Amino acid sequence: MLKNELDTPSLILDLDLFEQNHRKVRSLAEAAGKKLRPHAKTHKCPDIAKLQSASGGCVGVCAAKLSEAEKLADAGISDILITSPVAAPWKIARLPELDRRSPGLMITADHPDQVRALARTAAGSGRRLRILVDVDPEMGRTGVAFSEAPEFAGLIASYPSLELVGMQCYAGHLQHIPSWDERRKTDLRLMEKAAAVFRRIRSAIPSCRIFTGTGTGTLPADLNIPELTDVQVGSYGFMDSEYLAVEHGCGAFLPALRIVTSVISANHRNFATVDAGTKAVYVTPGAPPRVIRGNGFLPGWEYDWSFGDEHGRVVHPEGEVLRPGDRLEMCVSHCDPTINLFDVIYGCRGDEVERCFPVTLRGCCR
Ligand SMILES: Cc1ncc(COP(=O)(O)O)c(C=O)c1O
């Protein structure tokens, strides 16, 4: 099938660009002596997780939530790290079975109550669960404070049914700082503190070997932290308007993920209506989709969500003429939640659709 024959709106992944992005991350990580643990929360496709793993240099895959991890396990994927703390008792109760089905499962925790519940469940099931301390990167979202992390790690290690295997510190609030220099400096200050905490924990508890974190925005800075063992990058392969708007310390990754949309009404001099509205492109204020031709953004073309659920407005320079049925490609606002709006990503090479990636983890927010 040809890309031009896809119904619209459709989500496509330019495979050449995705592979280039992946090769770039892989070689940066390899040069710094780090492993990859790509985050599946971005693409939500087990088949893409398998492609990333098959390319080498990976030690596992990340899932944001238990339901994502369960779907990855259904697809035969092992070595999954759940990067959000698992709190509800009915979720903790499912972990031993998931661990049985998917060897190498790891779970993050940030509260003594969770640790006690995890330890009880693990002891009752006869399976030892592998735990990472989630450390708060001074953002406040999840994690224990740096100062409390060593004691908390000791609590985890005190339970025979749990194995403390590492520490996670993911600085989500730094990833999109526009200036690379400011992002790099802020990130290094933070990650050096995290590294000191990791050294303390590791010297007291030798099984604590993993120090994981990092997103696409802080990757080039984090690679300078000697203690960091692996990077959890997700967006790098796909990219979006948010990430393409910030400076990158290693040169920008390429806009591999795109939405193909069609003009459905074109009765105005300088704008047209396309068939992708808020149901097809996640609304991220300040980071609208951008119209792409080839690999470059078209100057003077702007998308906005002002036409609502079903329709988008594309403003274009006067003199450009659009007609109903014309197709446009746009990079999306924010890749993760936009992918979550689709059942399939079409993997395209040039003009051809090479393969389909079912978005199997779609809706797995539990
Ligand atoms: C815990 C965690 N690790 C890694 C990532 C991947 O970050 P990015 O998509 O910026 O590469 C995310 C994304 O939100 C995350 O929440």
Ligand as a Chemical Component Dictionary entry (heavy atoms), coordinates in Angstrom:
data_LIG
# 
_chem_comp.id                   LIG 
_chem_comp.type                 NON-POLYMER 
_chem_comp.pdbx_formal_charge   0 
_chem_comp.three_letter_code    LIG 
# 
loop_
_chem_comp_atom.comp_id 
_chem_comp_atom.atom_id 
_chem_comp_atom.alt_atom_id 
_chem_comp_atom.type_symbol 
_chem_comp_atom.charge 
_chem_comp_atom.model_Cartn_x 
_chem_comp_atom.model_Cartn_y 
_chem_comp_atom.model_Cartn_z 
_chem_comp_atom.pdbx_ordinal 
LIG C1 C1 C 0 9.930  7.962  34.118 1  
LIG C2 C2 C 0 10.163 8.363  32.700 2  
LIG N1 N1 N 0 11.291 7.945  32.092 3  
LIG C3 C3 C 0 11.545 8.257  30.810 4  
LIG C4 C4 C 0 10.663 9.030  30.052 5  
LIG C5 C5 C 0 11.002 9.316  28.619 6  
LIG O1 O1 O 0 11.250 10.641 28.388 7  
LIG P1 P1 P 0 11.308 11.277 26.930 8  
LIG O2 O2 O 0 10.032 10.938 26.234 9  
LIG O3 O3 O 0 11.453 12.711 27.205 10 
LIG O4 O4 O 0 12.475 10.685 26.245 11 
LIG C6 C6 C 0 9.495  9.492  30.655 12 
LIG C7 C7 C 0 8.579  10.346 29.898 13 
LIG O5 O5 O 0 7.718  11.037 30.382 14 
LIG C8 C8 C 0 9.227  9.152  32.015 15 
LIG O6 O6 O 0 8.114  9.559  32.628 16 
# 
loop_
_chem_comp_bond.comp_id 
_chem_comp_bond.atom_id_1 
_chem_comp_bond.atom_id_2 
_chem_comp_bond.value_order 
_chem_comp_bond.pdbx_ordinal 
LIG C1 C2 SING 1  
LIG C2 N1 SING 2  
LIG C2 C8 DOUB 3  
LIG N1 C3 DOUB 4  
LIG C3 C4 SING 5  
LIG C4 C5 SING 6  
LIG C4 C6 DOUB 7  
LIG C5 O1 SING 8  
LIG O1 P1 SING 9  
LIG P1 O2 DOUB 10 
LIG P1 O3 SING 11 
LIG P1 O4 SING 12 
LIG C6 C7 SING 13 
LIG C6 C8 SING 14 
LIG C7 O5 DOUB 15 
LIG C8 O6 SING 16 
# 
